Amino acid sequence: MLKVEGLQVRYGAITAVRDVSLDVRPGELVALLGANGAGKTTTLLAISGALNATSGRIFFEGEDITSLSPEKAVRKGIAMVPETRDVFPDLTVAENLRLGAFVHRHDRAGYERDLKNMIDLFPVLETRANQAAGTLSGGEQQQLVIARALMSRPKLLLLDEPSLGLAPVIVDLIFGLIARLREQGLTILLVEQNAAQALKYADRVYVMSLGEVATSGTADEIAAGANLQEIYLGKQSNGEGGAHAG
Amino acid sequence: MLGSVIQFTVDALSLGSLYALMALGLVMIYGILRLVNFAYGELIMVAGYTLYLLDGTALPWLVMATVAVIMAILTGLATELVAFRPVRAKSVTAVLITSFAFSTLLQNAALLFISPRARLVPLPDIFTQTMEIAGVIIPLRNLLTIVCSILLLVLFAVILKRTVLGIALRAAASHFTMARMLGVPANLVISIAFAISGLLAGVVALFWFGRIGSVVPGIGLEPLLVAFIATVIGGMRSLLGAVVGGFLLAFVDISLNYLLPQNLLQFRDAFTFSMVILLLLFRPQGLVAGPATGQRT
């Protein structure tokens, strides 16, 4: 479904992603793990079209989307949930959701149906519908951003650090939702620092280090292998990432 | 006493609503692109010369006015296409220079093809009529200005609140890249912002010329300056701020007109700008804070 070949992305003189190749098959939940600065977010942003690749190619359903703009990528069925949890703070929750359906804005009936589905999945959003999105808690904002992305009816959901800065009970809630979306057949590429959670839910895992894919395999293989400890957790021994996995 | 209160209120509100619309047109673009359109004043010039060129045709004034507003919108869209789109993603400095260049180009075109001297702008009879309220004579033009501006502000608010495109415009002003990731096309949003900006400038132009009666090539400088100062007072990134700033600036200007002795009146702008400096010392972000994010994109 998604195929990335030899992706390289630079910010000026800094090469954030050196050489990344990965693929995601339909219906899979693939996790992209790695320490801070490994290039995970940059990879997602390049796939979503928000950043331009300096070399390498990205294919989606067999089509080359390497130089597609973000507004075109979402029309192809790729929705991005950024780690910065970018709700539009001055817009209400309802307006945020309505904007999520921007590409389907002429399909009123479909919008109503999608909105109902979102409220089933994220009941808290209904009670907050007319509140400015900026007034929501972190966990509620995360749910809003995911719901907003789903309103575009994506085939592939790019999720960047959905657990970042959230209380453990909310993290469980979010991962429960991710698992549910996956059961409904949505393909997901997930970037996570919380390796324990990611390994529990993912089918396959890519571990990134210094802008490259260091290792990959099924979640079980990666969880069992010493590789991960060295490449990822080893570097995180003084950070919270390691503590979660241990 | 009641008479002067009414007179003051009408003066301040009519000038204020013009300032507010002008500031809104400037902030519309700044909010999304974080760039000031320095060719903004020329939209007013274009509307003025359109009216001048249509003078003497058999068209009713309202038709002339509509054509003038449409010309301002088209010029706004042309500004975007010529001065902004080719360089906007690359450099802020480049856009600063291209928008100045486009402004100079339009002014010189007016100098060359029309005249450096003032040209009379046709105005409808209603602009010269007056009415008497509580013993004071009020120009109908001022009341019309207030009514039209308020209608336009309400229409504008409804569009921004109720339509998907309006919501998209507000979202783009808060976080442009995220809006694009939801499928809002960058060029569409920017073009709409420039078209709205042109519409506002065009409507302002009708009433602006109603006050001064004639158009010269350099006519755009004062409206640009007024709009810029009003947005600085109100907050560069807030649409509400632009409106507040516009009304406040007009209130200060009109108050000084009433209060300053005759021999100081020519220095009115010095007093106004001193107050702006004072305000900025205490509230550098302006009176109304903008949306809570905002990187230039």
Interface residues (C-beta under 8 A of the other chain):
Chain A: S48 G49 A50 S69 P70 E71 A73 V74 R75 A79 M80 P82 D86 F88 P89 D90 L91 E95 R98 L99 G100 F102 V103 R105 G134 R148 A149 S152
Chain B: V164 I167 A168 R170 A171 S174 H175 T177 M178 A179 R180 M181 L182 G183 V184 P185 A186 P291 A292 T293
